[in-house]
Amino acid sequence: MSKRILLTNDDGVYAAGIRAAYRSVSDLGDVTVSAPAQQQSGVGRSISIFEPLRITRTTIDGIEVHAIGGTPTDSVILGIFTIMKGLPDLILSGFNIGENISTDTITTSGTIGAALEGASYGVPAIAASLQVTEEGLKFDDLRDFQHDFDVGVKFVNGVAKKVLKNGLPENVDLLNINIPHFVEKDTEVEITRLARKFFQTDVEERRDPRGRPYYWIAGDLIHTAEEGTDVHAIEKGHISVTPISLDATSPIELSEIEHLM
């Protein structure tokens, strides 16, 4: 029986990255594409509960897709329960244009949020993201984003093939893959942990024409991190693969916090 794969992203169903992701799994089974109709970066695992959702079926570069009028998580839910009408054997979220590394992005990335939604039903999940050289590239029109995805496609294909065959290790719900912008066939692969921070958050205050203040959340990237972390690996130009668990319970002896009760 052919394997069933659900493909999604947060850059939108028309983005170049999802077409590359399709290439990475199209030979591994029957692929269903269910992704946001519009750019949904930074929405994390948010879900639409105050408005109805619509599905638009269309074809992009010969690929049949389902454009969802909602978030990446909405796309996974509708993909599983309405379009596929059953659990897939694998969910792939990506390729995101922009790296998703550190604890900063694990809770804010729509790419990862979608993968975690699938993982919550016991589906092995992979999130794949591509480092960009300029932050502004993340917010451009990504339909015609120009990049040679070949190495990333082949790497994700190899990982997905093994996950479909063997599943994920115990206590691993998601593999978070980040690929450096300049990547070659012999690029080193590191199994990493999440760095604590990737963004040095700042807030810019500005004034509108009436003199009232408004604010932009901004900040610079942090380019230094401990060895063994995803940020450190990407800064060295290595492919980073971080195992993620849905269980965010702190790994301590629970008696250690009894004094706080």
LINGITA-V993494 format. One record per residue. PHI is phi in whole degrees, -180 to 180 (none if undefined). Layout:
PHI + PHI
This chain:
none + -66 + -70 + -110 + -124 + -103 + -114 + -147 + -167 + -123 + -80 + 109 + -65 + -92 + -71 + -62 + -62 + -74 + -69 + -66 + -64 + -60 + -60 + -75 + -129 + -64 + -94 + -104 + 165 + -86 + -102 + -108 + -101 + -136 + -145 + -60 + -70 + -134 + -55 + -133 + -63 + 83 + -93 + 62 + -105 + -66 + -134 + -88 + -120 + -113 + -147 + -73 + -119 + -123 + -115 + -114 + -92 + -151 + -126 + -126 + 52 + 81 + -101 + -75 + -132 + -119 + -91 + -102 + -82 + -165 + -89 + -58 + -64 + -56 + -63 + -69 + -62 + -67 + -60 + -77 + -93 + -116 + -85 + -83 + 54 + 159 + -73 + -78 + -88 + -158 + -119 + -120 + -117 + 145 + -69 + -78 + -86 + 126 + -66 + -120 + -131 + 79 + -67 + -61 + -98 + -63 + -106 + -109 + -72 + -68 + -59 + -72 + -57 + -64 + -64 + -66 + -62 + -63 + -63 + -65 + -97 + 87 + -88 + -58 + -129 + -131 + -114 + -126 + -137 + -115 + -64 + -114 + -86 + -135 + -59 + -64 + -64 + -65 + -113 + -75 + -70 + -93 + -64 + -114 + -59 + -97 + -164 + -87 + -84 + -55 + -66 + -62 + -61 + -67 + -66 + -64 + -59 + -64 + -66 + -61 + -61 + -73 + -67 + -63 + -79 + -114 + 76 + -100 + -60 + -58 + 72 + -115 + -104 + -151 + -103 + -98 + -101 + -125 + -114 + -64 + -62 + -100 + -127 + -127 + -60 + -100 + -60 + -68 + -111 + -119 + -87 + -124 + -114 + -72 + -72 + -70 + -139 + -129 + -116 + -95 + -67 + -144 + -129 + -102 + -99 + -130 + -124 + -83 + -58 + -96 + 85 + -85 + -78 + -139 + -135 + -112 + -77 + -139 + 140 + -105 + -78 + -99 + -101 + -121 + -158 + -66 + -61 + 97 + -94 + -66 + -62 + -62 + -63 + -65 + -64 + -85 + 84 + -100 + -76 + -109 + -124 + -114 + -77 + -121 + -115 + -68 + -77 + -93 + -61 + -64 + -80 + -125 + -70 + -61 + -64 + -68 + -111 + -60 + -68 + -83 + -86
